[in-house]
Amino acid sequence: MNRTDFQLLADIRIAEAKALLDQGMFAGAYYLAGYSVEFALKACIAKLTNQYDFPEKRFVLDCYTHDVEKLLALAGIDKQFESDAKASPTFFQFWQVVKEWDESCRFEIKVQNEAQSLYDAIADPTKGVLLWI
């Protein structure tokens, strides 16, 4: 997979999440919305990789995670995140919602307000996490 693939998947997953949310399928909407952030962060990580460089094994293994906070750091944008989160309370609050997502939510029942809150935190057109990434 390359950066473009991850960017496309991020867009697809948030669109799928919206479709499920609109159909009242809240658990699926929540699950897929979180993946949009994971894929967007992995696109940032892919951007760090030079074509002919051989990456460090530990770095590569660390990238195989669903933890969005770890991916934020691996992408090298954590310092910018800290600055922007301090400057925007709304963005900071959105991140607080997003960072609670993990792939194990596939085993959980989610209600409308949980799915809507996560979707809004990710897809908000002015302060959303996906826009920021």
LINTARA-V770861 format. One record per run of one state. SS is the DSSP state (alpha for helix, beta for strand, coil for the rest). FROM is the first residue (numbers start at 1). LEN is the number of residues. If there is no record, write none. Layout:
ss:SS from:FROM len:LEN
ss:SS from:FROM len:LEN
//
This chain:
ss:coil from:1 len:2
ss:alpha from:3 len:20
ss:coil from:23 len:3
ss:alpha from:26 len:23
ss:coil from:49 len:8
ss:alpha from:57 len:7
ss:coil from:64 len:4
ss:alpha from:68 len:7
ss:coil from:75 len:3
ss:alpha from:78 len:10
ss:coil from:88 len:1
ss:alpha from:89 len:10
ss:coil from:99 len:4
ss:alpha from:103 len:5
ss:coil from:108 len:4
ss:alpha from:112 len:12
ss:coil from:124 len:5
ss:alpha from:129 len:4
ss:coil from:133 len:1
//
